[in-house]
């Protein structure tokens, strides 16, 4: 499973664009992510981005990108499950 979001603009513009993009992975099953742990990770990343955007000057241009991937050692089981997450917020 994988997901990604990205947007550039003022903090308000970025909030709006990311809000729409986060609807995909956070949608109710089966449309969104299937794993509850990964859905929780995405929810926490969205909250973290929101908190960080609140620290920028409202007129400043900001770029945000976030992505994640979940896998496991066994293809048919969740044994050895792991997540890789990347988050970048730059002025």
C-alpha positions in Angstrom: 0.0 0.0 0.0 1.2 3.5 -0.7 0.0 7.1 -0.6 1.3 10.6 -1.4 0.2 14.2 -1.2 1.9 17.5 -2.3 1.0 21.1 -2.7 2.6 24.6 -3.0 1.3 28.0 -2.3 0.3 30.1 0.8 -0.4 28.1 3.9 -4.2 28.6 3.3 -3.9 27.3 -0.3 -1.8 24.3 0.8 -4.3 23.5 3.5 -7.1 23.4 0.9 -5.2 21.4 -1.7 -4.0 18.8 0.9 -7.4 18.5 2.5 -8.7 17.3 -0.8 -5.8 15.0 -1.4 -6.0 13.4 2.1 -9.6 12.4 1.4 -8.3 9.6 -0.8 -6.2 7.6 1.6 -8.5 8.4 4.5 -11.7 7.5 2.8 -13.8 4.7 4.2 -12.8 1.2 3.1 -12.6 -0.1 0.4 -11.9 3.2 -1.3 -9.2 4.4 1.0 -6.2 2.5 2.6 -7.1 -1.0 3.8 -4.8 -1.1 6.8 -6.0 0.8 10.0 -2.4 1.4 11.1 -1.5 3.0 7.9 -4.7 5.1 7.9 -3.7 6.3 11.4 -0.2 7.2 10.2 -1.8 9.3 7.4 -4.1 11.0 9.9 -1.2 11.9 12.1 0.9 13.2 9.2 -2.1 15.4 8.2 -2.3 16.8 11.7 1.4 17.4 11.8 1.3 19.3 8.5 -1.6 21.4 9.8 0.4 22.3 13.0 3.5 23.2 11.0 1.5 25.3 8.5 0.3 27.4 11.4 3.8 28.6 12.1 4.4 30.2 8.7 3.6 33.8 7.7 0.2 33.6 5.9 1.7 35.3 2.8 4.7 33.0 2.6 4.9 30.4 -0.2 5.3 26.9 1.3 5.8 23.6 -0.4 4.7 20.4 1.3 5.1 16.8 0.2 4.4 13.6 2.1 4.3 10.0 1.1 4.3 6.6 2.7 4.5 2.9 1.9 3.5 -0.1 3.9 4.8 -3.6 3.3 5.5 -6.8 5.1 7.9 -9.6 5.0 5.2 -12.1 3.9 3.2 -11.2 0.8 0.0 -12.9 2.0 0.3 -12.1 5.7 1.0 -9.0 7.8 4.0 -10.7 9.5 6.9 -8.4 9.7 4.8 -5.3 8.7 6.6 -2.0 8.3 6.0 1.5 7.2 8.2 4.1 5.5 7.1 7.7 5.7 8.6 10.9 4.3 7.5 14.4 5.0 9.0 17.7 3.7 7.8 21.2 4.4 9.9 24.0 2.9 9.4 27.8 2.8 
